[in-house]
Amino acid sequence: MGKLIALDYGKKRTGIAVTDDLQIIASGLTTVETPSLFSFLEKYFNENQVDAIILGEPKRLDGTDTHSSEDVRKLKEKLGTTFARPVFMVDERFTSKMAFQTMIDSGLKKKRRQNKALVDEISATIILQSFLETK
């Protein structure tokens, strides 16, 4: 069994989280600049067995598409064809708020909580954990 990898896509940065090989625990991996996402993933997939990609699906509170929904759908298609792995979408509403609250609850100082890359990485972890719970 291989890992699952989750992406919290953004135009500037993409947060990335992975599971262990047994697909039990979700952990933050890193945040990469979005233009270098595919090169990062190619290298990661060459070094690790990854069974599927989990992608955060942006939605408004009422469930309708956001301004970035179309970009994420295009990314889903490109990921699936480029890496020949299934790509699953997970509702990402509230993940950034949950990530920020997690940072507060874990006692991170205000300066560290302002690190948007860390918020993206934690958001990807929440997306992945959500997927694991529904599996």
Backbone as ProteinMPNN parsed JSONL, in Angstrom:
{"seq_chain_A": "MGKLIALDYGKKRTGIAVTDDLQIIASGLTTVETPSLFSFLEKYFNENQVDAIILGEPKRLDGTDTHSSEDVRKLKEKLGTTFARPVFMVDERFTSKMAFQTMIDSGLKKKRRQNKALVDEISATIILQSFLETK", "coords_chain_A": {"N_chain_A": [[0.852, -1.183, 0.0], [0.512, 2.218, -0.787], [1.261, 5.698, -0.103], [-1.049, 8.426, 0.487], [-1.496, 11.598, -0.963], [-2.143, 14.974, -0.268], [-3.401, 18.083, -1.494], [-3.545, 21.519, -0.944], [-4.481, 23.75, -2.888], [-3.357, 26.86, -4.158], [-3.107, 29.999, -5.871], [-0.595, 31.188, -5.501], [0.825, 29.618, -3.556], [0.998, 26.135, -2.636], [-0.183, 23.966, -0.281], [0.97, 20.912, 1.107], [0.285, 17.62, 2.137], [0.806, 14.337, 3.523], [0.094, 10.807, 3.906], [1.037, 8.111, 6.111], [2.537, 4.961, 5.105], [0.567, 3.057, 5.592], [-1.72, 4.44, 5.375], [-2.985, 5.751, 7.54], [-2.331, 7.91, 9.223], [-2.338, 11.389, 8.813], [-0.034, 13.828, 7.84], [1.578, 16.998, 7.773], [3.535, 17.948, 4.992], [4.954, 19.881, 3.344], [5.097, 23.209, 1.95], [4.83, 24.455, -1.278], [5.868, 26.707, -3.871], [3.384, 27.441, -6.155], [3.92, 27.501, -9.033], [6.04, 25.66, -9.184], [4.944, 23.258, -8.506], [4.352, 20.853, -10.021], [6.896, 19.881, -10.725], [7.922, 19.385, -8.185], [6.107, 17.38, -7.328], [6.593, 15.365, -9.224], [9.227, 14.584, -8.596], [8.765, 13.722, -5.953], [6.95, 11.598, -6.352], [8.583, 9.864, -7.755], [10.261, 9.005, -5.767], [8.653, 7.923, -3.807], [5.982, 5.656, -3.097], [2.861, 6.422, -4.173], [-0.547, 6.236, -3.909], [-2.876, 7.724, -4.492], [-4.18, 11.022, -5.169], [-5.33, 13.68, -3.24], [-7.405, 16.395, -3.431], [-8.122, 19.626, -2.402], [-11.315, 21.021, -2.617], [-12.557, 24.05, -3.486], [-15.287, 25.787, -2.09], [-18.137, 27.928, -1.656], [-19.91, 29.117, 1.27], [-22.586, 28.402, 0.798], [-22.289, 26.242, -0.829], [-21.811, 26.656, -3.509], [-19.705, 27.26, -6.414], [-16.451, 28.824, -6.143], [-14.32, 31.636, -7.027], [-12.004, 30.306, -7.721], [-12.678, 27.707, -8.328], [-12.89, 26.62, -10.956], [-10.209, 26.63, -11.788], [-9.183, 24.711, -10.048], [-10.577, 22.426, -10.865], [-9.464, 22.109, -13.415], [-6.833, 21.643, -12.652], [-7.168, 19.206, -11.356], [-7.744, 17.472, -13.513], [-5.331, 17.7, -14.954], [-3.468, 16.731, -13.073], [-4.335, 14.056, -12.84], [-3.911, 13.035, -15.453], [-1.192, 13.569, -15.866], [0.157, 12.213, -13.775], [-1.011, 9.728, -13.665], [-2.728, 8.685, -11.636], [-5.48, 8.169, -9.387], [-7.549, 10.996, -8.642], [-9.027, 12.565, -6.017], [-11.615, 14.689, -4.867], [-12.089, 16.883, -2.125], [-14.182, 18.665, -0.006], [-13.147, 21.815, 0.949], [-14.011, 23.815, 2.595], [-13.702, 26.006, 5.304], [-11.179, 25.026, 6.055], [-8.881, 26.663, 6.22], [-9.519, 28.358, 8.348], [-9.793, 26.436, 10.363], [-7.178, 25.499, 10.382], [-5.794, 27.771, 11.259], [-6.908, 28.001, 13.825], [-5.982, 25.626, 14.921], [-3.283, 26.228, 15.041], [-3.3, 28.226, 16.985], [-4.323, 26.777, 19.167], [-2.244, 24.99, 19.543], [-0.347, 26.536, 20.642], [1.338, 28.208, 19.182], [3.304, 31.088, 18.6], [2.271, 34.48, 17.821], [3.702, 35.602, 15.646], [4.581, 33.323, 14.245], [2.134, 32.23, 13.552], [1.362, 33.902, 11.556], [2.542, 32.99, 9.323], [1.823, 32.187, 6.223], [2.39, 30.029, 4.577], [2.659, 27.923, 6.365], [0.03, 27.769, 7.288], [-1.199, 26.89, 4.926], [-0.032, 24.358, 4.648], [-0.963, 23.053, 6.965], [-3.683, 23.205, 6.39], [-3.813, 21.482, 4.173], [-3.258, 19.123, 5.498], [-5.525, 18.878, 7.108], [-7.471, 18.567, 5.103], [-6.642, 16.098, 4.065], [-6.916, 14.453, 6.334], [-9.662, 14.607, 6.674], [-10.483, 13.262, 4.348], [-9.477, 10.701, 4.957], [-11.088, 10.026, 7.129], [-13.551, 9.653, 5.929], [-13.178, 7.495, 4.392]], "CA_chain_A": [[0.0, 0.0, 0.0], [1.277, 3.451, -0.869], [0.776, 6.879, 0.599], [-1.959, 9.371, -0.144], [-0.953, 12.948, -0.878], [-3.212, 15.975, -0.368], [-2.965, 19.404, -1.933], [-4.377, 22.699, -0.715], [-4.016, 24.567, -4.009], [-3.537, 28.299, -4.213], [-2.41, 30.564, -7.035], [0.802, 31.465, -5.133], [1.411, 28.502, -2.809], [0.183, 24.936, -2.461], [0.162, 23.179, 0.894], [1.021, 19.485, 0.795], [0.299, 16.696, 3.27], [0.861, 12.93, 3.112], [-0.165, 9.801, 4.93], [2.041, 7.062, 6.252], [2.309, 3.908, 4.111], [-0.663, 2.324, 5.904], [-2.804, 5.396, 5.15], [-3.683, 5.933, 8.816], [-2.025, 9.21, 9.824], [-2.049, 12.494, 7.896], [0.984, 14.742, 8.36], [2.017, 18.048, 6.86], [4.815, 17.666, 4.336], [5.621, 21.13, 2.996], [4.368, 24.13, 1.08], [5.675, 24.811, -2.417], [5.353, 27.743, -4.754], [2.535, 26.733, -7.108], [4.545, 27.24, -10.335], [6.958, 24.51, -9.135], [4.203, 22.116, -7.935], [4.473, 19.621, -10.79], [8.255, 19.35, -10.605], [8.021, 18.819, -6.838], [5.351, 16.122, -7.283], [7.293, 14.361, -10.029], [10.345, 14.088, -7.778], [8.213, 12.997, -4.805], [6.372, 10.333, -6.832], [9.687, 8.978, -8.128], [10.915, 8.521, -4.552], [7.666, 7.362, -2.887], [4.8, 5.039, -3.71], [1.676, 7.217, -3.867], [-1.695, 5.581, -4.532], [-3.895, 8.668, -4.95], [-4.019, 12.438, -4.858], [-6.526, 14.285, -2.666], [-7.34, 17.811, -3.781], [-9.134, 20.456, -1.755], [-12.272, 21.631, -3.547], [-13.07, 25.294, -2.895], [-16.728, 26.035, -2.171], [-18.67, 28.981, -0.796], [-20.724, 28.589, 2.368], [-23.822, 27.802, 0.28], [-21.949, 25.093, -1.651], [-21.561, 27.023, -4.902], [-18.304, 27.43, -6.793], [-15.749, 30.075, -5.857], [-13.567, 32.142, -8.173], [-10.909, 29.392, -8.065], [-13.186, 26.347, -8.56], [-12.556, 26.159, -12.309], [-8.77, 26.346, -11.789], [-8.967, 23.454, -9.33], [-11.053, 21.343, -11.738], [-8.439, 21.933, -14.452], [-5.698, 21.024, -11.98], [-7.532, 17.796, -11.126], [-7.558, 16.761, -14.778], [-3.902, 17.681, -15.288], [-2.813, 15.813, -12.136], [-4.706, 12.692, -13.184], [-3.266, 12.6, -16.685], [0.264, 13.655, -15.737], [0.717, 11.252, -12.833], [-1.718, 8.444, -13.811], [-3.239, 8.252, -10.335], [-6.795, 8.759, -9.135], [-7.574, 12.271, -7.927], [-10.292, 12.727, -5.302], [-11.872, 16.045, -4.387], [-12.634, 16.985, -0.767], [-14.643, 20.01, 0.341], [-12.15, 22.467, 1.798], [-14.567, 24.948, 3.344], [-13.275, 26.205, 6.694], [-9.884, 24.444, 6.421], [-7.928, 27.71, 6.628], [-9.899, 28.773, 9.702], [-9.444, 25.328, 11.252], [-5.718, 25.477, 10.475], [-5.398, 28.88, 12.121], [-7.304, 27.647, 15.195], [-5.047, 24.584, 15.342], [-2.04, 26.909, 15.39], [-3.535, 28.889, 18.276], [-4.47, 25.737, 20.187], [-0.967, 24.334, 19.798], [0.509, 27.474, 21.344], [2.281, 28.94, 18.332], [3.347, 32.534, 18.799], [1.579, 35.252, 16.79], [4.577, 35.741, 14.478], [4.57, 32.029, 13.526], [0.777, 32.047, 13.019], [1.22, 34.742, 10.371], [3.21, 32.285, 8.239], [0.759, 31.648, 5.367], [2.819, 28.721, 4.072], [2.321, 26.95, 7.402], [-1.433, 27.631, 7.241], [-1.505, 26.057, 3.758], [0.388, 22.982, 4.947], [-1.924, 22.519, 7.944], [-4.951, 23.041, 5.663], [-3.691, 20.245, 3.394], [-3.347, 18.02, 6.455], [-6.938, 18.773, 7.48], [-8.146, 18.0, 3.925], [-6.279, 14.68, 4.007], [-7.538, 13.785, 7.481], [-11.085, 14.532, 6.338], [-10.619, 12.172, 3.389], [-9.249, 9.435, 5.671], [-12.244, 9.752, 7.985], [-14.694, 9.234, 5.111], [-12.772, 6.292, 3.667]], "C_chain_A": [[0.888, 1.233, 0.0], [0.623, 4.569, -0.09], [-0.334, 7.556, -0.185], [-1.327, 10.741, 0.024], [-2.109, 13.927, -1.079], [-2.624, 17.326, -0.714], [-4.015, 20.443, -1.564], [-3.868, 23.741, -1.702], [-4.327, 26.038, -3.813], [-2.742, 28.837, -5.382], [-0.928, 30.817, -6.74], [1.5, 30.249, -4.532], [0.432, 27.341, -2.762], [0.705, 24.18, -1.253], [0.061, 21.703, 0.552], [1.092, 18.683, 2.087], [0.313, 15.272, 2.724], [0.441, 12.037, 4.269], [1.083, 8.943, 5.101], [1.703, 5.974, 5.225], [1.039, 3.096, 4.363], [-1.912, 3.19, 5.748], [-3.676, 5.584, 6.401], [-3.538, 7.364, 9.325], [-1.703, 10.236, 8.737], [-1.064, 13.445, 8.57], [1.313, 15.795, 7.309], [3.37, 17.696, 6.279], [5.575, 18.966, 4.084], [4.626, 22.058, 2.314], [5.323, 24.502, -0.041], [5.04, 25.964, -3.17], [4.601, 27.028, -5.87], [3.184, 26.532, -8.482], [5.494, 26.034, -10.342], [6.278, 23.244, -8.599], [4.453, 20.823, -8.703], [5.879, 19.041, -10.735], [8.475, 18.747, -9.221], [7.333, 17.456, -6.785], [6.042, 15.022, -8.08], [8.442, 13.742, -9.24], [9.821, 13.25, -6.613], [7.673, 11.631, -5.231], [7.457, 9.354, -7.269], [10.349, 8.346, -6.912], [9.967, 7.809, -3.595], [6.531, 6.713, -3.667], [3.577, 5.827, -3.234], [0.506, 6.615, -4.637], [-2.707, 6.562, -5.12], [-3.556, 10.078, -4.489], [-5.362, 12.959, -4.344], [-6.395, 15.791, -2.853], [-8.472, 18.556, -3.097], [-10.007, 21.133, -2.789], [-12.865, 22.882, -2.914], [-14.565, 25.463, -3.15], [-17.074, 27.22, -1.282], [-19.501, 28.323, 0.302], [-21.975, 27.875, 1.873], [-23.558, 26.628, -0.668], [-21.685, 25.408, -3.117], [-20.064, 27.209, -5.137], [-17.756, 28.788, -6.362], [-15.036, 30.529, -7.133], [-12.454, 31.194, -8.599], [-11.375, 27.967, -8.368], [-12.793, 25.801, -9.93], [-11.068, 25.821, -12.413], [-8.483, 25.005, -11.136], [-9.459, 22.274, -10.159], [-10.042, 21.055, -12.852], [-7.2, 21.247, -13.863], [-5.963, 19.541, -11.748], [-7.285, 16.973, -12.387], [-6.071, 16.623, -15.115], [-3.128, 16.727, -14.372], [-3.077, 14.364, -12.524], [-3.999, 12.193, -14.433], [-1.745, 12.599, -16.565], [0.829, 12.525, -14.887], [0.008, 9.899, -12.832], [-2.125, 7.846, -12.461], [-4.631, 8.84, -10.166], [-6.667, 10.047, -8.335], [-8.969, 12.428, -7.334], [-10.412, 14.155, -4.797], [-12.51, 15.977, -2.993], [-12.988, 18.441, -0.505], [-13.652, 20.647, 1.312], [-12.695, 23.679, 2.549], [-14.08, 24.895, 4.787], [-11.889, 25.651, 7.019], [-8.88, 25.498, 6.853], [-8.24, 28.2, 8.033], [-9.548, 27.693, 10.719], [-7.93, 25.254, 11.449], [-5.226, 26.569, 11.414], [-5.734, 28.572, 13.58], [-6.383, 26.566, 15.761], [-3.724, 25.208, 15.779], [-2.162, 27.607, 16.745], [-3.555, 27.853, 19.395], [-3.15, 25.053, 20.525], [0.06, 25.282, 20.418], [1.526, 28.206, 20.487], [2.172, 30.442, 18.582], [2.719, 33.243, 17.6], [2.411, 35.363, 15.51], [4.539, 34.469, 13.616], [3.203, 31.772, 12.9], [0.544, 32.879, 11.769], [1.895, 34.124, 9.146], [2.15, 31.583, 7.369], [1.117, 30.287, 4.797], [2.482, 27.63, 5.084], [0.808, 26.717, 7.451], [-1.828, 26.719, 6.081], [-1.156, 24.594, 4.002], [-0.578, 22.323, 5.937], [-3.279, 22.301, 7.286], [-4.93, 21.756, 4.833], [-3.808, 19.024, 4.301], [-4.796, 17.802, 6.885], [-7.752, 18.164, 6.329], [-7.881, 16.486, 3.869], [-6.918, 13.892, 5.145], [-9.035, 13.613, 7.247], [-11.344, 13.387, 5.356], [-10.465, 10.812, 4.081], [-10.452, 9.046, 6.526], [-13.458, 9.287, 7.199], [-14.42, 7.953, 4.349], [-13.276, 5.027, 4.312]], "O_chain_A": [[1.896, 1.282, 0.705], [-0.44, 4.395, 0.506], [-0.53, 7.29, -1.37], [-0.691, 11.015, 1.042], [-2.95, 13.731, -1.956], [-1.519, 17.676, -0.3], [-5.205, 20.275, -1.831], [-2.954, 24.51, -1.404], [-5.41, 26.411, -3.364], [-1.798, 28.192, -5.838], [-0.091, 30.676, -7.633], [2.608, 29.889, -4.932], [-0.783, 27.521, -2.837], [1.874, 23.8, -1.197], [-0.822, 21.289, -0.199], [1.847, 19.01, 3.003], [-0.117, 15.029, 1.596], [0.432, 12.441, 5.432], [2.043, 9.043, 4.338], [0.68, 6.067, 4.547], [0.492, 2.507, 3.43], [-3.029, 2.721, 5.965], [-4.905, 5.577, 6.338], [-4.504, 7.961, 9.801], [-0.892, 9.975, 7.849], [-1.243, 13.819, 9.729], [1.324, 15.514, 6.11], [4.25, 17.203, 6.986], [6.702, 19.135, 4.55], [3.458, 21.716, 2.131], [6.485, 24.825, 0.206], [3.828, 26.17, -3.113], [5.136, 26.096, -6.471], [3.009, 25.46, -9.062], [5.728, 25.446, -11.398], [6.955, 22.269, -8.274], [4.741, 19.795, -8.091], [6.036, 17.82, -10.703], [9.136, 17.718, -9.091], [7.895, 16.491, -6.266], [6.071, 13.869, -7.65], [8.606, 12.522, -9.222], [10.369, 12.188, -6.316], [7.907, 10.628, -4.557], [7.271, 8.141, -7.165], [10.935, 7.269, -7.015], [10.424, 7.152, -2.66], [6.168, 7.163, -4.754], [3.297, 5.888, -2.037], [0.554, 6.495, -5.861], [-3.332, 6.266, -6.138], [-2.77, 10.292, -3.566], [-6.404, 12.705, -4.947], [-5.387, 16.386, -2.473], [-9.636, 18.168, -3.197], [-9.504, 21.748, -3.729], [-13.589, 22.795, -1.922], [-15.042, 25.304, -4.274], [-16.398, 27.486, -0.288], [-19.761, 27.121, 0.263], [-22.386, 26.867, 2.447], [-24.495, 26.079, -1.247], [-21.365, 24.505, -3.89], [-19.272, 27.303, -4.2], [-18.495, 29.764, -6.234], [-15.138, 29.888, -8.179], [-11.999, 31.269, -9.741], [-10.544, 27.1, -8.639], [-12.405, 24.638, -10.044], [-10.701, 24.836, -13.054], [-7.638, 24.247, -11.611], [-8.823, 21.22, -10.158], [-9.796, 19.898, -13.191], [-6.598, 20.382, -14.499], [-5.069, 18.714, -11.929], [-6.683, 15.9, -12.326], [-5.615, 15.551, -15.515], [-2.244, 16.002, -14.829], [-2.162, 13.541, -12.536], [-3.537, 11.052, -14.471], [-1.084, 11.716, -17.11], [1.858, 11.943, -15.23], [0.39, 9.009, -12.072], [-1.896, 6.668, -12.187], [-4.936, 9.889, -10.734], [-5.801, 10.178, -7.47], [-9.966, 12.424, -8.056], [-9.432, 14.755, -4.354], [-13.357, 15.125, -2.725], [-12.185, 19.34, -0.755], [-13.356, 20.085, 2.367], [-11.925, 24.48, 3.079], [-14.061, 23.83, 5.403], [-11.446, 25.786, 8.16], [-8.097, 25.253, 7.77], [-7.328, 28.433, 8.826], [-9.064, 27.996, 11.81], [-7.456, 24.978, 12.551], [-4.358, 26.336, 12.256], [-4.933, 28.85, 14.472], [-6.044, 26.591, 16.944], [-3.118, 24.777, 16.759], [-1.232, 27.578, 17.552], [-2.904, 28.016, 20.427], [-2.953, 24.59, 21.649], [1.195, 24.888, 20.687], [2.484, 28.77, 21.016], [1.079, 30.982, 18.753], [2.642, 32.685, 16.506], [1.874, 35.231, 14.41], [4.471, 34.552, 12.389], [3.116, 31.163, 11.834], [-0.374, 32.595, 11.001], [1.822, 34.682, 8.051], [1.646, 30.521, 7.734], [0.229, 29.469, 4.557], [2.067, 26.536, 4.703], [0.361, 25.585, 7.637], [-2.701, 25.865, 6.238], [-1.9, 23.698, 3.606], [-0.961, 21.167, 5.759], [-3.959, 21.32, 7.587], [-5.92, 21.026, 4.795], [-4.391, 18.011, 3.914], [-5.24, 16.661, 7.011], [-8.628, 17.333, 6.567], [-8.802, 15.698, 3.651], [-7.408, 12.783, 4.934], [-9.604, 12.577, 7.591], [-12.305, 12.634, 5.513], [-11.232, 9.886, 3.819], [-10.79, 7.867, 6.63], [-14.315, 8.593, 7.748], [-15.321, 7.388, 3.729], [-13.014, 3.932, 3.814]]}, "name": "protein", "num_of_chains": 1, "seq": "MGKLIALDYGKKRTGIAVTDDLQIIASGLTTVETPSLFSFLEKYFNENQVDAIILGEPKRLDGTDTHSSEDVRKLKEKLGTTFARPVFMVDERFTSKMAFQTMIDSGLKKKRRQNKALVDEISATIILQSFLETK"}
